[in-house]
Amino acid sequence: MLRDMKLTFWGAARTVTGSMHQITVNGKNILLDCGLYQGHRDEARNRNCCFSFRPQDIDSVILSHAHIDHAGNLPNLVKQGYRGPIYSSPATVDLCRPMLTDSAYLQEMDAEFLNKRKARRRRLGELDESEEVKPLYTREDAERTFGQFRTVDLHETKEIEPGIKYTTIDAGHMLGSTCVIVDYNGTRLAFSGDVGRKGLPIIRDPEAMPPVDYLIMESTYGDRLHQSEEPVKQKLADTINRTWGRGGRLIVPAFAVGRTQQLIVLMHELILEKKIPAMPIFVDSPLAVNVTEVFRKHTEAYDEDTAKFLENGQDPFGFFRLKYVREVADSKALNDLRGPFMVISASGMCEAGRILHHLRNNIGDPRNTVLITGFQAEHTLGRRIVEKQPEVNIFGEPYRLRAEVVKINELSGHADQHELIEWMKPLMGRVKKVFLVHGEPVPQQALTAAIHAEYGDRVDVFSPARGDSFEIG
């Protein structure tokens, strides 16, 4: 018996992280993305550790791209019993290996740190006996996950369950990112993943989508318009020159995939154009080093300019003032380095990784600058820094924020309101309902108004809350 689809939204619902949406049709359960929720430590742990469904009841997973807020909870899904396939593009599968391994390592280190702090407080009599903190998942869990990945090429149509097919379109958001189209019994559902922007370095522009009946669409920048690239480069140059003049350091939280490579290319251009000093630049992230190798492998995903760059024998990801840092000892040595320099380090929302140590050691100095280059979700350390709160907690301890804080949103790989409206146009011939995800309430309300202004009230627009379900078909 043929049945309609049911959509249930488990993550990135009225918030930006933790992408996870369930399709139920004909007795089969398909998960679109399985991302980590990023926010306040306790809330994040509670949301991420416990699924609202039985993982063993999921039949297939379709992954839009490799960012941790879309793919980061896959090892936990497998750890708790999921044994089915995880479908995604070849570049995404290759990126997930270093990214999920790194995420697992951070989970282990975070648990170790918290347990050491608890032990110290117990010795001082500040804390009674408490249960040991365990990592959300380990590197062994991540390794087991890799065996369940299945590659699906761009534009390939794959039958994942009887009568249920899916096709991918280039999302233009990051290397290997895709928009997903699911077909069943004449009903076509599109999931945008994260929609990119035209003209971003390295990757191709987002592709046009075919008409669909239902659309799940991101809304991160639903209330904003990006600036053009040239003012962004000038703002970056001005920030660097101002910090250089003070003799300060630039601390740059950045995602190891995409954003870091983008910054490297822009810094390379600015140095060649003599718009900034040839200052030392450190990419303090073993993950970024590994990810760059994946970028080099997947030349099929490059835009024309980057492909020509490589054809001429030049490395877009390396130049004479740039150093990639792998070892912990080399990372710690940056604390004693004199003179102005830049450190680019993960994580992008300042929730884990080496960036926390650089922030702890540098945010109290007014000569320094914290340069925020991407969206910061609610309740993250990055959001508190963007809000310029006078005091922020790092590793559970308070630190005065005296460094200059500069925010550059325009480097984002997320489409803004106008770009999302334009991206929707090819789909809208038969769309009945639009579900806005991966956005906070205010941007979603603004984008809803913009959709109605452009397309009228014939299209229903919803911003589902976590756990909301809808029958479609």
N, C-alpha and C positions, 0 to 999 in steps of 0.2 A: 504494500500500500504506500503510495506517495504521500509525503507529508511536507508541510511548510517548514521553513527554517526558523530557528529561534536563536536570537542573539542575547548573550549575557555578558555584561561588562564587569570584569574583575579588577582591572588596573587602568591607570592613566584616565580615570573617570573623575572629572572636575579637578584634576591635578595633572602634573606634567610627567611624572615618572611612573615606572612599573607597568608598562604597556602589557595588557593581557585581556584578550577578548575571545569568548567561546561561541562557536557555531555548533548547534545541535540540529541534525537533520537525518531522518530515516534511521534513528537509533545510533548514529555515529556522532562522536564529539571531536571537533577540530579546534585546536587552540591557535589563535593568531597572536604570535609573540609570547614571550614568557620573561618579562623584564623585572629587574630589581626596583622596588620602591626606595627612593632616596629621600631622607628627611631626618627628623629627630631620631637619635640612636634607638631608643626604646620602641618608638612607634614603628620605625623601619624594621627592626628585628621581628616584632610581632606580626607585621603584615607579610614579611618575606618568608618567615619560617612555616606558616600555616596556610595551605591552599584552601579555598572555599569549595573545593570539589575533590574527589578522590583522583590522584594522578593516574592510577591504573585504569580509570574509566575513560581517559583521553585516548583516542585512536590515532591522531596525527597532529603534528605541530607544523605550522608554516611560519617561518621567521622572515620578517621584512628586512632587517639589517642587523649589524653586529654590535651596535651601541649597547652598553650595559643595561640601560633602562628599557631595552627591548629584548635582550638575550640573556641578561645576567643571572636569572633564576633557573635556567635550564638544568644545571647540575643538581639543584635541589629537587626539581621535578623528577629527575632520574633517580636520585637518592631515595625518594619516597615512593617509587614503584612504577614510573612511566617506562615502558619498554618499546614504544613505537618509533616510527621514523621522524626525523626533524628535517624538513625540506627547506632549502634556501639556495641562493646563488653561489657559484664557485668561490667568488671573492669573499663573500660573507662567511662561508664555511672555513676558509683559510684564516680569516681574521679572528674567528671565534676561538681558535686554538690558543693563540697567545693571550687573548683578552680574558677568556674564562679561566685559564691557568693563573693569570695575574689576579683576577678577582678572588679566586680561591685562596691564593697566597695572602691577600689582604685580609680575607675573613679569618684565616688562621692567626695572622699577626695581631689583629685586633682583639681576638679572644685571648691570646697570650698576654697582651698588654693589660687587659682588664683583669685577668686573673692575678697578675703580678701586683697590680694596684690593690686589689681586694686583699691579697695576702699581707701586703704592707700595712693596710689599715687594720687588719685583724691583729697584727703584732702590736700595733699602737693602741689597741683597745677601742678603736673608733668604729669597728664593725663586728657584729656577731657572725657566727658561722653562716656562710651562704653557699649556694650551689655553684659549682664550677661553670663558667661560661664556655659553651662549645661553639665552634665555628658553624655558620650556616651550612657550609659545605667545604670539603677539602679538595686538594689537588687530585687525589685519587678519584673523588666523585666527578671532577671535571674530566678526567681521563676516560672514565666510563662513558661519559656523555658523547665524546667525539665519535665513538663507534656507531652512534645512531643517526649521524648526519647523512643526508642524501642530497647531492647537488642537482639542481634544476637550472638549466641555462636560461638566460634572458629570452623572453618571448616563447619559450617552450611551454606547451600545454601538457600537464601531467594529471593523470587520473589517480587520485590519492585514496579514494574509496569508491565502491561501485556507484556509478552515475554522478560522482562528485569530481569535478576537474578544477584545476587552477592554472592560471597563467600569470607571468610577471612582466612588468613594464619598468623601465629605468626611472627611479625616483629622483635622481640627481641630487641626493642629500649627502652621501658619502660613498666611498668605494664599495661597490656591490649592493648598494641599497635598492630596494624594489618596492613598487606598488603591486598589490595582489588583487587579482580578479578571481572570484570563486563562482563557478557555474553549477547549477543543479536544477533539472527539470524546467529549463527555460527561464529561471530566475538568475539574475546576475548581480552579485554583490562585490563592491570594490572596497578595499582597505588601503588607504593612502600610505600607511607607514608614516615616515616623516617626509614631507615634500620639500625638495631642495629649491634652489634659485638659479636663474640664468647667470652665466658669466663667472661662476665660482672657479677658482684655480683647480687644476688637476682633473676633475671629473666632468663628464658630459652633463648637458642641461637636462632637466626633467622632460620626459617624453609625453606626448599627448595621449590621453586615455580614451578608450572607446565608450559609448553610452552604456549606462548601467541602470539597474532598478533601485538599488540602495547603495549608500555611500557612508563608510566610516572614515572620517577625515580628521586629521590633526588640527589643532587650533592654537598652538603655542604663542604665535604672534598675531592673534586675531584682532588685536586692537592697535597694531603698530605698523609703521611704514619705515623700511630701511633707507638709509642714505646710499648714495652711489659710492663706488669703490674709491674714487680719488679723494673725497673728503675724509674717508676712513684712513687712508694711507697718511694723509696729512696729520690727522689726529694722533695716529700712532707715532709719527715722527716727532710731533710737538711734545708728546708725553715722554718719549725717550730723551730728547734734547733737554727738557726741563729737569729730568731726574739726573742726567749726566752732569748738568750744571751744578746740582747740589752735591755731587759726589756720591749719589745714592745708588741703590740696587733696585732693579725691576723684578718683582716676583709675579709670575704669570701662571695662574692655574689654567690648565688646558687639557681637554680630552686628548688622550694619546692617539686617537684615530681621527684623522681629518683636520681638526683644529690645529694641532701641533704642526702638521705638515704645511697647512695654510700659512701659519705665522712664519715658519721658516722661509717659505717662498717670498713673503712680503718683506721680511727683514733682509733677505738676499737682495731684492730689488732696491730697497732704500739705501743699502750700503753701496751698491753699484752706482746708484744715482747721486751718491755723496750727499744725501739729505740727512743722514745720521752719522755719528762717529762709528768707526769700525770697532765696536765694543765687543768684548768676549760674550758669547751666548752659549749657555749650557742647556741641553735637553736632558733633564735629570729624570729619566724614565727608561728602565730596561724594556718596558712594554713598547714605548715609542720606537725604540731601535728595532725590535722584532716586527712591529707593524710596518715600518718603512720597508722591510724586506718583502712583505706581502704586497705593498704598493708597487714595488719594482717588478714583481712577478706578474701582476694582472694589468698588463698594458692595454688589454682589450677594453678596459673601463676608462681610459684616459680621454680627455678632450684633445682637439687637434693641436693646440699650442704646446701642451705637455708632451705629446707624442713627438713633435718636432724637436723639442728640447733634448729628448733622449737620443733621437736620431743623430743629432749633432755631437753626441758623445759627452754631453754635459749632465751633471747630476743635479736635479732640481732640489734635492733634499740634503745637500751638503756644500759647504764653502769654508774658506780658510779660517774664519773666526768662530766657527761652530764646532762644538764638541758634544758628543753623545756620552752620557754618564751611565754606566751599568752598575759599578760596584758601590756598595754602601760606604766604604771608606772614602771614595772619591766624592760622594755626595756630601758627607760630613765635612770634608776638606773645604767645601765652598764657604762654610761659616767663617773660615779664617782668611779667605781671599780678600785682598785689599783692592780699592778702586771700584768704579762703577762697572756693573755687569748685569746681565739678564739671566734669570733662571726660568725655564718653562718646564712645568712639572704637573703630574696628575695627582689627584683626580680633578676634573674640571669644576665640580661643585664643592671642592675642598672638604670632602667627607671622609677621605682615606688617602693613603699613599704618602709619598715623600713631600708633597706640597705642604702638608701639615707641619712638618719640621721647619721648612723654610719660612712659613708664616709665623710660627712661634718665635723664631729667631730674628724676625725682621719687621713685624708690624708695629713695634714700639718705637721705631726710629723715624722721625719726620722727614729725614732726607730720602727715605725709600718710597717706592710706589708699588701698590698692588694693582695690577692691570687685569681687570675682569673682561674676558672676551666672549662670553657665552651666557646663555640663560641660566639663572640660579633659582632652583625650585624653593618653594616655601620650606621653612624650618631647617635649611641647610646652612652650614657655616658661610658658604659663599653668599647667600642671600643676606645674612647678618652683616657681612663686610660691605656689600653693596649698599645696604641701608645706613652704613657708617655708624653703626652702634658704637658708643664710646668704649665698650668693653665686650670682648667675645671670649667664649670658652674654647680652648684647644687642648685635647687630651684631658678634658675634665677640669682644667685649671684656667682662671681668668687672666686675660692679657689686655692691656690698654691698646687701642687702635689709634696710633698717631701717624702712621704712614698715609701718604696721599692715596686716595682710591679713585681710579679712573675706570669707567665702564665703556666698552665698545661693543654694542649689540650687533653692529652691521656686518660683522664677520660670520654671523650665524648661518648655518646651513639650512635653517628653517625659512620657508616662504613667509612673507609678511601678509597683511590682510589683502592688499591689492593683488599680490602674486597668487594667493590662494583662490581668489575670485576668478582670476584669469585661468588658473589651472583647472577649475571646475567646468569651464564652459563646454568642452567636448563631451563631458559626461551627462550634461543636464537635459538632453532630449527626452529622457524617459524616467528620470529620477523621481521617486515617490517620497523617500525619507532620507534625511542626512543626519548622521549621528556624529556630534563633535566630541572628540576625545583629545588626550594629550594637551590639555590647556586648563588654565585656572578660570574661575567663573567670570571675572570681568572681561578678559579677552573673548571668552565664548559668547557672552552677551553682545559684545560689539560685532563679532563676526556673524552672529545670527541676524542682527539688524542689517548688516551689509549684504548678506545673502538674500534677504527678503527685498531689499532695495533694488538689487540687481535682477532677481528672478521672480519676484512677486510672492504671494502667499500660497501659490499652488504647491510649493514644496514645504513639507513639514520638517522642521529642524529641532533636534533634541540634544540636550547635554546630559546624558545618562549619569546617574550616581553609581557608585560601586554596588554591584549586585543587581542592578536593574536589568530586566529581561524584556524583549520585544519579539512578537511573532511577526515574521515577514514572509512574503511569497505570494 
